[in-house]
């Protein structure tokens, strides 16, 4: 059984992906930046699912995935120049 607080934490850390349209509109015209931004929502969804599934047996992996997801959000904002 997963506690409610971890579900809320995973959702809260995943929410910045909602700003994807704003990121895409400010994307530089380089192929690498466009490719990274296109994979960004897929990565966030996959990391959130993995973090949710890992919680019962490997809590450390869940925390690591959440930290990496937060760093990825920051990296995408830096990529577009915010």
Secondary structure, DSSP 8 states (H G I E B T S, - for coil): ---HHHHHHHHHHHGGGGGHHHHHHT--S-HHHHHHHHHHHHHHHHHHHHHHHHTTT-HHHHHHHHHHHHHHHHHHHHHHT-
